[in-house]
C-alpha cells in the first residue's frame, strides 16, 4: 500500500482521550508481560500525532506517530485492487515494523517473535521477498507455511505478517484475502499494507534512528538491500546451539556438531570456520589479527596493557554463542607470553623493566595474510555484523521498570590523521607512508632507517599498496619528509626573507610544484604535500553512558567516529523572529556523533525554554536534489554564553571547534 504514490494531508495532535484509547488497545494486545517494553517507547500519557495519507488508486490510511516515528496504522479505505479483501471486522490496529523493532531492541534482540502477538504469520522463501519489497502483494503459491497463535483459522481481513523462512522478524504486514482464508492454491494471498523498504520505511527511518539514539542499524542481519535472506530452520540463528554464559576454548569442538539447518552457503562458511577454530592457537591468532586490523599505526607505540583488552574483545563471533576467553585458561597463561612468540606480526619492546610496548605491527606477515584469506567469508557473514550488533546493545541502554532512558555522550578526543589521496604521485606517497624509496621503473632503491637519516639497501618491488588503507599523523609524514631532505642534503638553511629554511626541489619532489620553481620553504612544502597527496581524516572518540533516573549512570562505552574531509565547527548564533523574539541556533552537532533529538529534549528541561530541531532546507528554493543541509537545534531566548560553556564542559568540545556568530 505504501509503495503507491501518496499525498500527506496534514498532521494534527490527537486528544488525550483518543491517545489513551489507542494505547489501551495496544496494551490489550501485548499484555501485562510486555508492559515495560511498551512503556519504553510509548507511555499512556505521551502525545500522539495523527497523519492522513491518501494513495493513488483510492486508498487512505491514518498514521499515529510519537516523536516522528509511526507506530500504528489505521486503514480507512483500501485501494481499488483490494477486491478480495474487506474490513468487515472493523480492523483498525496495524503495528508498523518500527514498533516491532523497538520491541525487539528492548529485549536486546532476543529471538522473540512479536508479530505473533498481533496476528497470523506466513513464511516464504527468501527470493519471494524481492517481489514484496518491489511493491507486489503476496501470492498464494509463494506461501510455504501458515501459523496462527491459537491455531484458529485465518479469516478474510485478518492481520497477517510475512516472514522469510527461519526468520523471527517479519518484513511485511498485510490483510488476509478470501483466497488465504479459503486455503486456495492460486491467486492473491496477502494484501500488503506496509513492508520493509516501502515509502513509509524510507521516509521515517531517519527519525526512527534518532529515537534509538544510535548510528548503527537495528534491522536484523538477514535484511539486505533488495531481499530478506532465509535461514532454513525454525529458529532465527540455528547454526549453533544456544549456550548460556561463557564458553571455554576447549568447547569449540562440540560446537561443530551443532551446525545444522543453515542455508547451504552459511552452513559451509560456519563449518569451515569451526574446523579452523578447534585449535586454541587459531582462536588466539584470529583475535590478534582482528585487533591488528582495528589498530591504527598512529597509536603506536602502545602499552601491551592497553592492547590486550582490544585483543580479547575480538574473539570470533558466532550466532547465539559466546567464545570469550582469557589467557589464564590457555597454555600461555599470560598475554605477553603469547605475543612474544608472534614476533613476525608485531614487535614488542621493553622500554623499562616491566613496561612493554608494541612498537610496530606487520600486516604483510604470513599470519595476517592467511587470516584475511581463510576467514574472508566468515568475517563478512557473521563476525563483523554480530560485532556491530553488540556495539548497538552497548550504546543503546533500554528502559526498564522505573528507569528513564537517555544517552549521555561526551567527546573524549578529536585527532586529525591523514589518508593517502587517490593514486597520484605514488612514489612520494609510498615513501612518506612506509619509508620505501622507488627509483624509475619501480625498483626499490632503499628503505629509510627509522632511527637515523640513512637508507638501508633493499631489493624488490614496491607494488604492495596496503599502505593506502592506513591512516598517518602529520608528525609521521613530516618526519619522513625531513629525513629524506637530510639524506639528500637539499636543505637551504639561509632560507627565504622570513628566515624559514627552503628545500631545493630535486627529481623526486619536483612534480609536486608546477612551473620552474627551484626551491620552496619547508613549511609550505609540508602543507603542499598534505593538501595534494592526502585527505584529512578526523577520528572522534566518544564516551557514551546511559543515564539512570536519579543521576547515576552505567559504565561508559567508548566508540569512534571517523569523518573524512573538512570537519565543520559547531556554530552558535542568534537571530530575531517576529515580535522581537530571539532564538539561539546550534549547528553541526550531529557531525560529531550527537543525537539532536536527545539533546533537544534534554535542553528543553535544562533551560526551561522551547527547544526543537529545525530543518533549514524546507525554506530553501532551487535546492539541488541530494544536497545535505545540516539540521539545527533552536532554543527560545539568548543562550549563547551558557551553551558555549556547556559544549566545552559537558559535551567535551575543544575550544577551537566552537564558533560564535553575532545575530
MOKA-V902739 format. One record per backbone hydrogen bond with DSSP energy under -0.5 kcal/mol. NH is the residue of the N-H (numbers start at 1). CO is the residue of the C=O. Records with the same first field share a line. If there is no record, write none. Layout:
# MOKA-V902739
NH->CO + CO
This chain:
# MOKA-V902739
2->193
4->1
7->54
9->7 + 52
12->50
14->48
19->15
20->16
21->17
22->18
23->19
24->20
25->21
26->22
27->23
28->24
29->25 + 26
30->26
31->27
34->31
35->32
38->34
39->35
40->36 + 37
41->37 + 38
42->38
46->43
49->65
50->12
51->63
52->10
53->51 + 61
54->7
55->59
56->5
58->55
60->77
61->53
62->74
63->51
64->72
65->49 + 63
66->69
69->66
70->68
71->64
72->64
73->94
74->62
76->60 + 74
77->60
80->57
82->79
85->82
90->87
94->73 + 92
96->71
100->96
101->97
102->98
103->99
104->100
105->101
106->102
107->103
108->105
109->104
110->107
112->110
114->112
117->114
118->115
119->115
120->159
121->147
122->161
123->145
124->163
125->142
128->125
129->125 + 126
130->127
131->127 + 128
132->128
133->129
134->130
135->132
136->131
138->190
140->187
142->139
143->140
144->123 + 142
145->123
147->121
151->148
157->176
158->155
160->174
161->120
162->172
163->122
165->124
167->164
171->162
172->162
173->194
174->160
175->191
176->158
177->189
178->84
181->177
182->178
183->180
184->179
189->138
190->138
191->175
192->190
193->173
194->173
196->171
198->195
199->2
202->198
203->199
204->200
205->201
208->204
209->205
210->206
211->207
212->208
213->209 + 210
214->209
223->220
224->222 + 227
228->126
229->222 + 227
231->165
233->231
243->320
244->242
247->322
251->248
252->249
254->251
255->251
256->252
257->253 + 254
258->255
259->256
260->238 + 258
267->263
268->264
269->265
270->266
271->267
272->268
273->269
274->270
275->271
276->272
277->273
278->275
279->276
283->279
284->280
285->281
286->282
287->283
288->284
289->285
290->286
291->287
292->288
293->289
294->290
295->291
299->296
300->297
301->358
302->358
304->356
306->303
307->303
308->304
309->305
310->306
311->307
312->308
313->309
314->311
315->312
318->316 + 321
321->318
323->321
329->326
330->327
333->327 + 330
334->332
338->334
339->335
340->336
341->337 + 338
342->339
345->342
346->342
347->360
349->357
351->349 + 355
352->355
355->352
356->354
357->349
358->302
359->347 + 357
360->347
362->345
363->361
365->362
369->365
370->366
371->367
372->368
373->369
374->370
375->371
376->373
379->375
380->376
381->377
382->378
383->378
384->379
386->382
387->383
388->384
389->385
390->386
391->387
392->388
393->389
394->390
395->391
396->392
397->395
403->400
405->403
408->406 + 545
409->407
410->543
411->651
412->541
413->541
415->539
417->415 + 537
418->472
419->535
420->470
421->533
422->420
424->421
428->425
429->425
430->426
431->427
432->428
433->429
434->430
435->430 + 431
436->430
437->435 + 446
438->436
439->443
442->439
444->460
445->437
446->437
447->456
448->435
449->454
450->448
452->449
456->447
458->445
462->442
465->463
468->465
469->466
470->467
472->418
477->473
478->474
479->475
480->476
481->477
482->478
483->479
484->480
485->481
486->482
487->483
488->484
489->485
490->485
492->490 + 502
493->491
495->492
496->500
499->496
502->492
503->520
504->490
505->503 + 518
506->504
510->506
512->509
513->510
520->503
522->501
525->521
526->522
527->523
528->524
529->525
530->526
531->527
532->528
533->529
534->530
535->419
537->417
538->563
539->415 + 537
540->538 + 561
541->413 + 539
542->540 + 559
543->410
544->542 + 557
545->408
547->406 + 545
548->552
551->548
554->546
557->544
559->542 + 557
561->540
563->538
565->536
568->566
570->657
571->569 + 587
572->659
573->585
574->661
575->583
577->581
580->577
581->577
583->575
584->635
585->573 + 583
586->633
587->571
588->631
592->589
593->590
594->589
596->594
599->595
600->596
601->597
602->598
603->599
604->600
605->601
606->602
607->603
609->604
612->634
614->632
616->614
618->615
619->616
620->617
627->624
629->627
632->614
633->586
634->612 + 632
635->584
636->610
637->582
639->637
643->639
644->640
645->641
646->642
647->643
648->644
649->645
650->646
651->646
653->647
657->654
658->655
659->570
661->572
